[in-house]
Amino acid sequence: MDKLTEYLAVHPHDELHPSDIANLLKDLDDKSFTKAVQAIPKELIADVALELPDRYFEDVVESFTPQEIAESLTELESDDQTDFIQELEERDEEMAKEVFEELDIEDQADILQLKKYKENEAGAYMQIEVYTAGLEQNVHDVIKDFAELRRQDELENVNYLFVTDKDKKLRYGIGLDNLLVFDFQKSLKENIEKSPEKFKPVTCMDHDDISEVVQKFQEYDLNSMPVVDEEGVLLGRITSDDIYDIINEQATDQMYHLAGVSDDAEEDEDIFKAGKARAVWLAVNLLTAIAASLVIGLFEDTIQSIVALAILMPIVASMGGNAGTQSLTVVVRQLALGDIAKNDAFRTIKKEVILSLANGLFFAIIMGTIAYIWFDKGMLGIVIALSMVINLLSAGFFGSMVPLLLKKLDVDPAIGSTVILTTVTDVVGFFSFLGLATLILL
């Protein structure tokens, strides 16, 4: 008996969690996985498929009929239903159509509404299911209705009561803790009028950029956020679980981009696609390496005259590269978190340049002393010390300036920054070291 079967045997269905089932499935080999998938409770098929990495998605859906998948989809919120259908359309458009047709009219309408939004728009991430109450409603009746919906699992992640007017426009957002201390015999309007500003919700519009919504969640420490249209009409809500997923995706994209690889390509099982995506940046890197080699070639006679330069040369470039990567990583991450304001570029560059200069001076003294003792040439120690200060200084400047410039041009700061920085630190490092050696030692 495998671990999944054991888990299903000892847990009642209402205690099963899709992420636990997904974790158990990931530990199985291909043969056991195919067999174990059949044991997934039918109502959890879609939820488990979404919890698994993308490469497992097709294996899961192919194990069930469109009717079974559609039935499991009814258990999901509208945003997750839309994610599932869109994922299925990418894998098997015909099956996606069959599953969609098996859904009831309301679910179909919700999915079609959410699909009209672009991937980076807030509306694409909202749940349409949201309980609202009118200003004139009695608090006791509101709580009774609210509790009944929650009891029937009609709503999840319930934190706020959204209050609308007769035109369905959002007016207030009331936390459940505040709702419970209201006077139950009075209307919502009467209770709210005592301190209306306290219940003004933080909102977003359906076409807002999702990155701005993420920042609002972080700034205001929200659990959910109402989504409204241009007229202020409440359309749905975005919950914190979706925001966590977006933050993780953004962090993954940054790491991949800094390494010169594509998130989509790496998650795809097509080796050729992933290899092609990597090859593009490797080709760019090859050109930058050739550029650095050409700089070295300019000082061929100097290197032949003083062999020690060939030994010490990689140290200068390596220290500059690492210092630049430190500045680059910090600035790219701070930009992603919104910690660098629009008019904050000078302060950021100044900080990184000062840090790099301080480290440059410190390690220049150490490396200069080592070079002097190693090769018994005092001037050689001075040459490498000066070169290290110059290269680390340029590394701090370009490591902070490049991502800020790309951000200004509306380009992802992580894309291409590493290649540009590597070129600068290699060229500046080799040119300063060998150039100073030519002027001072020859």
C-alpha positions as CSV (number, residue, x, y, z in Angstrom):
1,M,0.0,0.0,0.0
2,D,1.5,3.4,-1.0
3,K,1.5,6.5,1.2
4,L,-1.4,8.1,-0.7
5,T,-3.6,5.1,-0.2
6,E,-2.7,5.1,3.5
7,Y,-3.4,8.8,3.8
8,L,-6.8,8.5,2.1
9,A,-7.7,5.5,4.3
10,V,-7.2,7.2,7.6
11,H,-8.6,10.7,6.8
12,P,-12.3,11.5,6.4
13,H,-13.0,13.2,3.0
14,D,-13.9,16.5,4.8
15,E,-10.4,16.5,6.3
16,L,-8.5,15.8,3.1
17,H,-6.3,18.7,1.8
18,P,-5.3,18.9,-1.9
19,S,-1.8,20.0,-1.1
20,D,-1.1,17.0,1.1
21,I,-2.4,14.7,-1.7
22,A,-0.2,16.5,-4.2
23,N,2.9,16.2,-2.0
24,L,2.3,12.4,-1.7
25,L,1.9,12.1,-5.5
26,K,5.1,13.9,-6.3
27,D,7.1,11.3,-4.3
28,L,5.9,8.4,-6.6
29,D,7.6,7.1,-9.7
30,D,5.7,7.3,-13.1
31,K,4.1,3.9,-12.8
32,S,2.9,4.3,-9.3
33,F,1.8,7.9,-10.0
34,T,-0.5,6.8,-12.8
35,K,-2.1,4.2,-10.5
36,A,-2.4,6.4,-7.5
37,V,-4.1,9.3,-9.4
38,Q,-7.2,7.1,-9.7
39,A,-7.5,7.1,-5.9
40,I,-7.9,10.9,-5.8
41,P,-11.4,11.7,-4.5
42,K,-13.5,12.8,-7.4
43,E,-14.4,16.2,-5.8
44,L,-10.7,17.0,-5.4
45,I,-9.4,16.2,-8.9
46,A,-9.2,19.8,-10.2
47,D,-7.8,21.1,-6.9
48,V,-5.1,18.5,-6.7
49,A,-4.2,19.1,-10.4
50,L,-3.7,22.8,-9.7
51,E,-1.5,22.1,-6.6
52,L,0.8,19.8,-8.6
53,P,3.7,21.2,-10.7
54,D,2.6,21.9,-14.3
55,R,4.3,18.8,-15.7
56,Y,1.8,16.6,-13.8
57,F,-1.3,18.4,-15.0
58,E,-1.8,16.4,-18.2
59,D,-1.3,13.1,-16.5
60,V,-4.0,13.9,-13.9
61,V,-6.7,15.2,-16.3
62,E,-6.2,12.3,-18.8
63,S,-7.0,9.9,-16.0
64,F,-10.6,11.1,-15.7
65,T,-13.6,11.9,-17.9
66,P,-14.7,15.4,-18.7
67,Q,-17.8,14.9,-16.6
68,E,-15.7,13.9,-13.5
69,I,-13.4,16.9,-14.0
70,A,-16.4,19.3,-14.4
71,E,-17.9,17.9,-11.3
72,S,-14.7,18.6,-9.3
73,L,-14.5,22.1,-10.8
74,T,-17.8,23.1,-9.2
75,E,-16.0,22.8,-5.8
76,L,-13.6,25.5,-6.7
77,E,-13.9,29.3,-6.6
78,S,-14.3,31.1,-9.9
79,D,-10.7,32.3,-10.1
80,D,-9.4,28.7,-9.7
81,Q,-12.0,27.4,-12.1
82,T,-10.7,29.9,-14.7
83,D,-7.1,28.9,-14.0
84,F,-7.9,25.3,-14.5
85,I,-9.8,25.8,-17.8
86,Q,-7.0,28.0,-19.2
87,E,-4.4,25.5,-18.3
88,L,-6.4,22.7,-19.8
89,E,-6.9,24.7,-23.0
90,E,-3.1,25.0,-23.4
91,R,-2.8,21.2,-23.1
92,D,-6.0,19.8,-24.8
93,E,-8.4,22.4,-26.3
94,E,-11.0,19.8,-27.2
95,M,-11.1,18.3,-23.7
96,A,-11.3,21.9,-22.2
97,K,-14.3,22.5,-24.4
98,E,-16.0,19.3,-23.2
99,V,-15.3,20.1,-19.6
100,F,-16.6,23.7,-20.0
101,E,-19.8,22.5,-21.6
102,E,-20.4,20.2,-18.6
103,L,-20.4,23.1,-16.2
104,D,-23.6,24.9,-15.3
105,I,-24.5,28.3,-16.9
106,E,-23.4,30.3,-13.9
107,D,-20.0,28.8,-13.7
108,Q,-19.5,29.2,-17.4
109,A,-20.5,32.9,-17.2
110,D,-18.0,33.5,-14.3
111,I,-15.2,31.8,-16.3
112,L,-15.9,33.8,-19.4
113,Q,-16.0,37.0,-17.4
114,L,-12.6,36.4,-15.8
115,K,-11.0,35.2,-19.1
116,K,-11.6,38.6,-20.7
117,Y,-8.9,40.1,-18.5
118,K,-5.2,40.2,-19.4
119,E,-2.8,38.2,-17.4
120,N,-1.4,41.2,-15.6
121,E,-4.8,42.8,-14.7
122,A,-6.3,42.6,-11.2
123,G,-9.6,41.2,-12.6
124,A,-7.9,38.1,-13.8
125,Y,-7.1,37.1,-10.2
126,M,-10.4,38.0,-8.5
127,Q,-13.1,35.7,-7.1
128,I,-16.6,36.6,-8.3
129,E,-18.1,34.9,-5.3
130,V,-18.5,37.5,-2.6
131,Y,-21.2,38.1,0.0
132,T,-22.5,41.7,0.1
133,A,-25.1,43.4,2.3
134,G,-27.1,46.6,1.8
135,L,-26.7,49.7,4.0
136,E,-30.3,49.4,5.2
137,Q,-30.1,45.8,6.3
138,N,-30.4,44.8,9.9
139,V,-27.1,43.6,11.4
140,H,-28.7,40.5,13.0
141,D,-30.1,39.4,9.6
142,V,-26.8,40.0,7.9
143,I,-24.9,37.9,10.4
144,K,-27.5,35.1,10.1
145,D,-27.2,35.0,6.3
146,F,-23.4,35.3,6.4
147,A,-23.1,32.4,8.8
148,E,-25.4,30.2,6.8
149,L,-23.4,30.7,3.6
150,R,-20.2,29.9,5.5
151,R,-21.8,26.9,7.0
152,Q,-22.6,25.6,3.5
153,D,-19.1,26.3,2.3
154,E,-20.4,28.8,-0.2
155,L,-17.6,31.2,0.8
156,E,-14.0,30.7,1.8
157,N,-11.4,33.1,3.4
158,V,-14.2,35.1,4.9
159,N,-12.7,38.2,6.5
160,Y,-14.8,41.2,5.5
161,L,-18.4,42.1,4.8
162,F,-18.7,44.3,1.8
163,V,-21.5,46.9,2.0
164,T,-23.0,48.2,-1.2
165,D,-25.7,50.8,-2.0
166,K,-28.8,50.3,-4.1
167,D,-26.7,50.7,-7.3
168,K,-24.3,47.8,-6.2
169,K,-21.5,50.4,-5.7
170,L,-19.1,49.5,-2.9
171,R,-19.4,51.8,0.1
172,Y,-17.8,50.1,3.0
173,G,-15.8,47.1,4.1
174,I,-16.4,45.8,7.6
175,G,-14.1,43.3,9.4
176,L,-15.9,40.5,11.1
177,D,-14.4,41.6,14.5
178,N,-16.1,45.0,14.0
179,L,-19.3,43.5,12.8
180,L,-19.7,41.4,16.0
181,V,-19.6,44.5,18.2
182,F,-22.2,46.4,16.2
183,D,-25.7,46.9,17.7
184,F,-27.5,43.9,16.2
185,Q,-30.9,45.6,16.4
186,K,-29.8,48.5,14.2
187,S,-29.1,48.7,10.4
188,L,-25.5,48.6,9.1
189,K,-25.9,52.3,8.1
190,E,-26.8,53.4,11.6
191,N,-23.8,51.5,13.0
192,I,-21.4,52.8,10.4
193,E,-22.4,56.4,10.7
194,K,-20.7,56.6,14.1
195,S,-17.3,56.4,12.4
196,P,-17.7,56.0,8.6
197,E,-14.0,56.7,7.8
198,K,-13.0,53.6,9.8
199,F,-14.8,51.4,7.3
200,K,-13.5,52.8,4.1
201,P,-12.0,49.8,2.2
202,V,-8.8,49.7,0.3
203,T,-9.8,48.8,-3.2
204,C,-8.5,48.2,-6.7
205,M,-10.0,48.5,-10.1
206,D,-10.4,45.5,-12.3
207,H,-7.9,46.8,-15.0
208,D,-5.2,47.8,-12.4
209,D,-1.8,46.2,-12.8
210,I,-1.6,43.2,-10.5
211,S,1.9,44.3,-9.2
212,E,0.2,47.4,-7.8
213,V,-2.3,45.3,-6.1
214,V,0.4,43.1,-4.5
215,Q,2.1,46.3,-3.1
216,K,-1.2,47.4,-1.6
217,F,-1.6,44.0,0.1
218,Q,1.9,44.3,1.6
219,E,1.5,48.0,2.6
220,Y,-1.9,47.6,4.3
221,D,-1.4,44.0,5.5
222,L,-4.7,42.8,3.9
223,N,-6.4,39.5,3.8
224,S,-8.6,40.4,0.9
225,M,-9.3,43.3,-1.4
226,P,-12.5,44.3,-3.2
227,V,-12.3,44.8,-6.9
228,V,-14.5,47.5,-8.5
229,D,-15.1,48.8,-12.0
230,E,-14.8,52.5,-13.2
231,E,-18.2,53.3,-11.7
232,G,-17.3,51.8,-8.3
233,V,-19.6,48.8,-8.7
234,L,-18.3,45.8,-6.8
235,L,-17.2,43.0,-9.1
236,G,-15.4,40.6,-6.8
237,R,-12.4,40.2,-4.4
238,I,-8.8,39.2,-4.5
239,T,-7.7,37.0,-1.6
240,S,-4.3,36.7,0.1
241,D,-3.7,33.1,-1.1
242,D,-3.6,34.4,-4.7
243,I,-1.2,37.2,-3.7
244,Y,1.2,34.7,-2.1
245,D,1.2,32.8,-5.4
246,I,1.9,35.9,-7.4
247,I,4.8,36.9,-5.0
248,N,6.3,33.5,-5.4
249,E,6.0,33.6,-9.2
250,Q,7.6,37.1,-9.3
251,A,10.5,35.9,-7.1
252,T,11.0,32.8,-9.4
253,D,10.9,35.0,-12.5
254,Q,13.6,37.3,-11.1
255,M,15.9,34.4,-10.2
256,Y,15.5,32.8,-13.6
257,H,16.0,36.2,-15.4
258,L,19.1,37.0,-13.4
259,A,20.5,33.6,-14.5
260,G,19.5,34.2,-18.1
261,V,16.8,31.5,-18.3
262,S,13.1,31.6,-19.0
263,D,10.5,30.5,-16.3
264,D,8.1,29.2,-19.0
265,A,10.8,27.3,-20.8
266,E,12.2,25.6,-17.7
267,E,8.8,24.4,-16.6
268,D,8.1,23.0,-20.0
269,E,9.0,19.3,-20.6
270,D,10.3,20.1,-24.1
271,I,14.1,19.9,-23.8
272,F,14.6,21.7,-27.1
273,K,12.6,24.7,-25.9
274,A,14.5,25.0,-22.6
275,G,17.8,24.5,-24.4
276,K,16.9,27.2,-27.0
277,A,16.0,29.7,-24.3
278,R,19.3,29.1,-22.5
279,A,21.3,29.2,-25.7
280,V,20.2,32.7,-26.5
281,W,21.8,34.1,-23.4
282,L,24.8,31.9,-23.6
283,A,25.4,33.2,-27.1
284,V,25.1,36.8,-25.8
285,N,27.5,35.8,-23.0
286,L,29.9,34.4,-25.6
287,L,30.0,37.7,-27.4
288,T,30.8,39.6,-24.2
289,A,33.5,37.1,-23.3
290,I,35.1,37.7,-26.8
291,A,34.9,41.4,-26.1
292,A,36.8,40.9,-22.8
293,S,39.4,38.7,-24.6
294,L,39.9,41.4,-27.2
295,V,40.8,43.8,-24.4
296,I,43.3,41.3,-23.1
297,G,44.7,41.0,-26.6
298,L,45.5,44.7,-26.7
299,F,48.1,44.1,-23.9
300,E,49.6,40.8,-25.3
301,D,53.2,42.2,-25.1
302,T,52.7,43.4,-21.5
303,I,51.5,39.9,-20.4
304,Q,54.4,38.2,-22.2
305,S,56.8,40.6,-20.4
306,I,55.3,40.0,-17.0
307,V,53.9,36.5,-16.6
308,A,52.6,37.4,-13.1
309,L,49.9,39.5,-14.7
310,A,48.3,36.4,-16.3
311,I,48.1,34.8,-12.8
312,L,46.6,37.8,-11.1
313,M,44.3,39.0,-13.9
314,P,41.4,36.7,-13.1
315,I,41.3,37.9,-9.5
316,V,40.5,41.5,-10.5
317,A,37.7,40.4,-12.9
318,S,36.2,37.9,-10.4
319,M,36.1,40.4,-7.5
320,G,34.5,43.0,-9.7
321,G,31.9,40.5,-11.0
322,N,30.9,39.4,-7.5
323,A,30.7,42.9,-6.1
324,G,28.6,43.9,-9.1
325,T,26.3,40.9,-8.6
326,Q,25.7,41.9,-5.0
327,S,24.6,45.4,-5.9
328,L,22.6,44.2,-8.8
329,T,20.7,41.6,-6.8
330,V,19.9,44.0,-4.0
331,V,18.6,46.7,-6.3
332,V,16.6,44.3,-8.5
333,R,14.9,42.9,-5.4
334,Q,14.2,46.3,-3.8
335,L,12.7,47.4,-7.1
336,A,10.4,44.4,-7.1
337,L,9.3,45.0,-3.5
338,G,8.7,48.7,-4.2
339,D,11.3,49.8,-1.7
340,I,12.9,52.2,-4.2
341,A,10.8,55.3,-5.0
342,K,10.7,56.9,-8.4
343,N,13.0,59.7,-7.3
344,D,15.3,57.5,-5.2
345,A,17.8,56.5,-7.9
346,F,20.6,58.8,-6.8
347,R,20.4,57.6,-3.1
348,T,20.5,54.0,-4.3
349,I,23.4,54.4,-6.6
350,K,25.3,56.5,-4.0
351,K,24.9,53.8,-1.4
352,E,26.1,51.0,-3.7
353,V,29.1,53.0,-4.9
354,I,30.2,53.9,-1.3
355,L,29.8,50.2,-0.3
356,S,31.8,49.0,-3.3
357,L,34.5,51.7,-2.8
358,A,34.9,50.7,0.8
359,N,35.2,47.1,0.0
360,G,37.5,47.9,-2.9
361,L,39.9,49.8,-0.7
362,F,39.9,47.1,1.9
363,F,40.5,44.2,-0.5
364,A,43.0,46.3,-2.5
365,I,45.2,46.6,0.5
366,I,45.0,42.8,1.2
367,M,45.6,41.8,-2.5
368,G,48.3,44.4,-3.0
369,T,50.2,43.0,0.0
370,I,49.7,39.4,-1.2
371,A,51.0,40.3,-4.7
372,Y,54.0,42.1,-3.3
373,I,55.0,39.1,-1.1
374,W,54.1,36.5,-3.8
375,F,56.1,38.0,-6.6
376,D,58.5,40.3,-4.6
377,K,57.4,43.3,-6.7
378,G,56.1,46.3,-4.8
379,M,54.8,48.1,-7.8
380,L,52.9,45.1,-8.9
381,G,51.0,45.2,-5.6
382,I,50.2,48.9,-6.3
383,V,48.9,48.1,-9.8
384,I,46.5,45.3,-8.7
385,A,45.4,47.4,-5.7
386,L,44.5,50.4,-7.9
387,S,42.8,48.2,-10.5
388,M,40.7,46.5,-7.8
389,V,39.5,49.8,-6.5
390,I,38.6,51.0,-10.0
391,N,36.8,47.7,-10.9
392,L,34.8,47.4,-7.6
393,L,33.8,51.1,-7.9
394,S,32.5,50.6,-11.5
395,A,30.8,47.3,-10.3
396,G,28.9,49.2,-7.6
397,F,27.9,51.9,-10.0
398,F,26.8,49.8,-12.9
399,G,25.3,47.1,-10.7
400,S,22.9,49.7,-9.3
401,M,22.5,51.9,-12.4
402,V,21.7,49.2,-15.0
403,P,18.5,47.8,-13.3
404,L,17.3,51.3,-12.4
405,L,17.8,52.4,-16.1
406,L,16.0,49.3,-17.3
407,K,13.1,50.0,-14.9
408,K,12.9,53.6,-16.2
409,L,12.6,52.1,-19.8
410,D,9.8,49.8,-18.6
411,V,12.0,46.7,-19.0
412,D,12.2,44.0,-16.4
413,P,15.3,45.0,-14.4
414,A,16.3,41.3,-14.1
415,I,16.4,40.6,-17.8
416,G,19.9,41.2,-19.3
417,S,21.3,43.0,-16.3
418,T,23.7,40.2,-15.5
419,V,25.1,40.0,-19.0
420,I,25.6,43.8,-19.2
421,L,27.2,43.8,-15.7
422,T,29.6,40.9,-16.5
423,T,30.7,42.7,-19.6
424,V,31.4,45.9,-17.8
425,T,33.3,44.3,-14.9
426,D,35.4,42.1,-17.2
427,V,36.3,44.8,-19.6
428,V,37.0,47.5,-16.9
429,G,38.9,44.9,-14.8
430,F,41.2,43.7,-17.5
431,F,41.7,47.1,-19.1
432,S,42.5,48.9,-15.8
433,F,44.8,46.1,-14.6
434,L,46.7,45.6,-17.8
435,G,46.7,49.3,-18.7
436,L,48.1,50.4,-15.3
437,A,50.7,47.5,-15.6
438,T,51.8,48.9,-19.0
439,L,52.1,52.4,-17.7
440,I,53.7,51.6,-14.3
441,L,55.7,48.4,-14.8
442,L,57.1,48.7,-18.3
